[in-house]
Amino acid sequence: MKAREERIRHLGGLTLEMYRRSSFRDQLLIEQCREIVALEDRLRELDSMLEAVATARRAPTTCECGAPVPWGSHFCANCGRPVGAEPVVACEGCGHPLAADATFCAHCGRPVETSDEAEPEPEAAAEEPAIDETILHSTDPWER
């Protein structure tokens, strides 16, 4: 901005001197004007870049799971997915991202299988404890 203002002042002074001497050099004036217009174009470009950055910081983006992701975050706080990548935890049925503490998929309703539940061990046949016959046939001391 400062360089633009200086060039405009310089152009005004140059034009005034050319008028006083009655010798206009059109090429020199055109060259000076082109430099000022180039500076203005660059200033507009920088302003649009700054506006884009300011807008990106103000508006949080959303993850594919629907949760808001604040500017500068690397991971979604809801599903744990790196921003712009596959979810860390997803439903095995539909692939929808899941929250870390989810027990059911919000998209298809399927129960979430954790790594602890993934491979249930077959239960051994429960053996009935041996019954002591003496306990069954003994008389209760209260009944005497």
C-alpha positions as CSV (number, residue, x, y, z in Angstrom):
1,M,0.0,0.0,0.0
2,K,2.8,2.3,0.9
3,A,4.6,1.7,-2.4
4,R,1.4,2.3,-4.4
5,E,0.8,5.6,-2.6
6,E,4.4,6.7,-3.3
7,R,4.1,5.8,-7.0
8,I,0.8,7.6,-7.4
9,R,2.4,10.8,-5.8
10,H,5.4,10.4,-8.1
11,L,3.2,10.0,-11.1
12,G,1.3,13.2,-10.1
13,G,4.5,15.1,-9.7
14,L,5.8,13.8,-13.0
15,T,2.6,14.8,-14.8
16,L,2.7,18.3,-13.3
17,E,6.3,18.8,-14.4
18,M,5.5,17.6,-17.9
19,Y,2.6,20.1,-18.0
20,R,4.8,22.9,-16.8
21,R,7.4,22.2,-19.5
22,S,4.8,21.5,-22.1
23,S,6.5,18.3,-23.1
24,F,4.5,15.2,-22.4
25,R,6.2,11.8,-22.8
26,D,3.2,9.4,-23.2
27,Q,5.4,6.3,-22.9
28,L,6.8,7.3,-19.6
29,L,3.3,8.0,-18.2
30,I,2.0,4.7,-19.5
31,E,4.9,2.8,-18.0
32,Q,4.3,4.5,-14.6
33,C,0.6,3.7,-14.7
34,R,1.2,0.1,-15.6
35,E,3.4,-0.3,-12.5
36,I,0.7,1.2,-10.3
37,V,-2.0,-1.1,-11.8
38,A,0.3,-4.1,-11.3
39,L,0.7,-3.2,-7.6
40,E,-3.1,-2.8,-7.3
41,D,-3.6,-6.3,-8.8
42,R,-1.1,-7.8,-6.4
43,L,-2.8,-6.1,-3.4
44,R,-6.2,-7.5,-4.5
45,E,-4.6,-11.0,-4.8
46,L,-3.1,-10.7,-1.3
47,D,-6.4,-9.4,0.1
48,S,-8.3,-12.4,-1.3
49,M,-5.7,-14.8,0.1
50,L,-6.0,-13.2,3.5
51,E,-9.8,-13.3,3.3
52,A,-9.7,-17.1,2.4
53,V,-7.5,-17.8,5.4
54,A,-9.7,-15.7,7.8
55,T,-12.8,-17.5,6.5
56,A,-11.3,-20.9,6.9
57,R,-10.3,-20.1,10.5
58,R,-13.8,-18.9,11.4
59,A,-15.9,-21.7,9.9
60,P,-15.2,-25.1,11.3
61,T,-15.4,-27.9,8.8
62,T,-17.3,-31.1,9.3
63,C,-16.0,-34.6,9.3
64,E,-17.6,-37.3,7.2
65,C,-19.2,-38.6,10.3
66,G,-21.0,-35.2,10.7
67,A,-19.1,-33.9,13.7
68,P,-17.6,-30.4,13.5
69,V,-13.8,-30.3,13.2
70,P,-12.3,-27.0,14.4
71,W,-9.7,-25.4,12.2
72,G,-6.2,-26.8,12.8
73,S,-7.4,-30.2,14.1
74,H,-5.7,-33.2,12.8
75,F,-8.3,-35.8,14.0
76,C,-12.1,-35.9,14.4
77,A,-13.0,-35.9,18.1
78,N,-16.1,-38.1,17.4
79,C,-14.8,-40.9,15.2
80,G,-11.0,-40.6,15.5
81,R,-10.6,-40.3,11.8
82,P,-7.6,-38.2,10.6
83,V,-9.0,-35.2,8.9
84,G,-9.7,-36.2,5.3
85,A,-9.0,-39.9,5.7
86,E,-10.6,-43.2,6.5
87,P,-12.2,-43.6,10.0
88,V,-10.3,-45.4,12.7
89,V,-13.5,-47.1,13.9
90,A,-16.2,-48.0,11.3
91,C,-19.2,-50.2,11.3
92,E,-18.4,-53.6,9.8
93,G,-21.9,-53.7,8.1
94,C,-22.2,-50.3,6.4
95,G,-18.7,-48.7,6.9
96,H,-20.3,-45.7,8.7
97,P,-17.8,-44.0,11.1
98,L,-18.5,-44.8,14.8
99,A,-17.8,-42.9,17.9
100,A,-15.2,-44.5,20.2
101,D,-17.8,-45.4,22.9
102,A,-20.6,-46.4,20.4
103,T,-22.4,-49.7,21.1
104,F,-24.6,-49.5,18.0
105,C,-24.1,-48.0,14.6
106,A,-26.2,-44.8,14.2
107,H,-26.6,-45.5,10.5
108,C,-27.7,-49.1,10.3
109,G,-28.4,-50.1,13.9
110,R,-26.0,-53.0,13.9
111,P,-24.3,-53.8,17.3
112,V,-20.7,-52.8,17.4
113,E,-18.3,-55.6,17.9
114,T,-15.2,-54.7,19.9
115,S,-12.0,-56.6,19.7
116,D,-12.8,-58.3,23.0
117,E,-16.1,-59.6,21.7
118,A,-14.8,-60.5,18.2
119,E,-13.9,-64.1,19.0
120,P,-16.1,-65.5,21.8
121,E,-14.5,-68.6,23.4
122,P,-16.6,-71.7,23.4
123,E,-17.9,-72.3,26.9
124,A,-16.8,-75.5,28.5
125,A,-19.6,-77.8,29.5
126,A,-20.5,-76.8,33.0
127,E,-20.0,-79.8,35.3
128,E,-22.4,-80.0,38.1
129,P,-20.6,-80.1,41.5
130,A,-20.8,-83.4,43.2
131,I,-23.5,-83.5,45.8
132,D,-22.5,-84.8,49.2
133,E,-25.2,-87.4,50.0
134,T,-24.5,-87.1,53.8
135,I,-25.7,-83.5,53.6
136,L,-29.0,-84.4,51.9
137,H,-29.9,-87.2,54.4
138,S,-28.7,-85.6,57.6
139,T,-31.3,-84.2,59.9
140,D,-31.6,-80.6,60.4
141,P,-30.6,-79.6,64.0
142,W,-33.6,-77.3,64.2
143,E,-36.0,-80.0,63.3
144,R,-35.1,-82.1,66.4
